[in-house]
C-alpha cells in the first residue's frame, strides 16, 4: 500500500472529516467542564484564614463563609491538634477565602458560627468590629465565637417570663376569689342598680309628659315645632346616658357610704395604709403636674439647627449666679 | 462635521446629566433620618420621653449600617433628651459613648459638638474642672473656623465667673459679643453673663443695661427660664427700691406661671426683705 493508494487517501480524508465533526462536541464538553469548575470555585484563587475552637460541633467541611451576607469562602479543613497545656482550644479550622474578598476583611474581624434564620443553614460569619483597621493577610488567625442557639435563647426567655406568669396567676386567683374585692364590688353594684328601677320609671314618665307637652305645641309655628323636635330627639338620645350616669353615681354613692360605714365601725388597721397610699398618689399626681408644667417652657428651647442635632446652647441648664435668698 | 458631532454629544450628555435625579438614600438610612426628624419634633413639642424612644430607634438603625456620623448624632440627641428628663448622669454617659470610643471613626465637627455638650453638662452641675477639661477637648476637635467659637467663649466666661475670675470673664465676654452677633440665643447668653459679671464687680449701671438687652432678646426667643433670670438680674441692679420691687414682682409672676416653686419662694423671700437695702455681695463674690 502506497501514499497514492486511493483507499488509503479515502481513509485519511474520512479521518480528517471525523475529527472536524468531533471537534465541536469535544470543545463543548471542555467548556462545560470549565464552567462547572468555575461555578464550584475550583478555578478561584483562595487564601487560608484560621480560627481555633474548643469543639468542632456544628462546624462542617464545606460550610459557607459569609461576609455581609455574601459567600466569600468555605470551611476547607477541620483538624484536631495534639493536647496542649497552653490552650483548651484544640480544633483548628481552616477557611478558604476567595482572594478578591480578602481585602474586604479588616484585621479586627471575628469569625462567628451562626445560623441563617430559625431553620436556615449553619454558616461561618465574618463580623468586622471596625473598618478602619488594615485588611487581614492570608494565614492570619481570627478570634472565634458562637452565636446563641435557640435552646439558650429559650432558656433565657423562660427565666424572664416565669415571674410574670406567677404574678398573673396570683392576680387571676385574687380576681376569681368569691369573697374578694371584685366580687363584692360587683354584687353591691347590682343591688344598687336594682334600687334604681323606681327612678328609671319616674324618668320615663317625665319623658312621656315632655312628649305630651310638645304635642300640645303642635299648633305653633312650623319653625318652632322643628326646634322642639330637635330638642326632643336630643332629650331622647341623652336620657339613657343620663340614666346610666345616674345609676352609676347612685351605685358609687352607696358603695362609698357603705365602705365608709364599714371602715368607721371596724377601725380597720388597713385604713392608715389606704390613706397613706392615697396621699402618696396625690403627691405623685402633684409632682406629675409640676413636671408637666416645668416641661412646657422647654418647647421653646428646642430648635432644629438643620444638621439633625437637637438644639443645645452654651448655657443649656446653666443659670447665671442670682441674688441669694436673704 | 468633525466639530459638530462632539458638540452634539456634549450637549446630549449635559441634557442627560440635568435630567438625572439624586439617588435615593438606602432604606435604612432614610428610616434613621425619618426617626431622627420625628425625635426632634417630639423634643420641640416637649415630649422628651417619646423623643428618647425615637432617638434610641435611630441609634439602633445607625449602628446596623455603621454610619458613624449618624451614630454620633444619635448619641448627642439622646443626651439632650436625657437632660430634658432630668437624667443628667445618663446624658453624660451618652456623650461618653462617643468620646470614649475610637474617635477616629467620627467626624471632627461632631466630636467638637459632643465634647462641648459635655462641658455644658459639667458646668450645669457646677463642676468647673470637668467643664474646663471638656472645653479643651472641644478646642482640640474644633478646627480654625469652628462654629462653636462663640458658644465656647460664653461657657469659658461662665467658668471664669464661677471661679471668681471676673476680669477674665469680662474679657472673654467682650470677644463673645463680637462672635455671637448673628446667633440670637448666644448673644442673649453673652448679655446675661455680662450683666451677672458686672453685678459681681459692683458696676450696677452697666449691669442693668446688659440685663435689659438680654431680657429683650430672651423675650423675643420666648425663653421663660431666662426671662426670669434677666428680671432677677435687673432687680439686683435696680437703682431704686421701687424699681427693685417691680422687677421682683415680674420675676415672681414669670416663675409662678412656669410652675417653678423654688424660684417663687426665692422671689417671695427677696420681696419680704425689699424694705431693707439689697445685698451688695452677690453669689460668686468672696
Interface residues (C-beta under 8 A of the other chain):
Chain A: X130 X131 X132 X290 X293 X294 X295 X296 X297 X298 X299 X300 X301 X302 X303 X304 X307 X308 X309 X310 X311 X312 X313 X314 X315 X316 X317 X318 X319 X320 X321 X322 X323 X324 X325 X326
Chain B: X33 X36 X37 X39 X40 X43 X44 X45 X46 X48 X51 X66 X73 X76 X77 X80 X81 X83 X84 X88 X102 X104 X105 X113 X116 X117 X120 X121 X123 X124 X151 X152 X154 X155 X158 X161 X162 X185 X186 X189 X192 X193 X195 X196 X200 X221 X222 X223 X224 X225 X226 X229 X232 X233 X235 X236 X258 X259 X260 X261 X265 X266 X269 X270 X272 X273 X276 X278 X279 X282 X283 X284
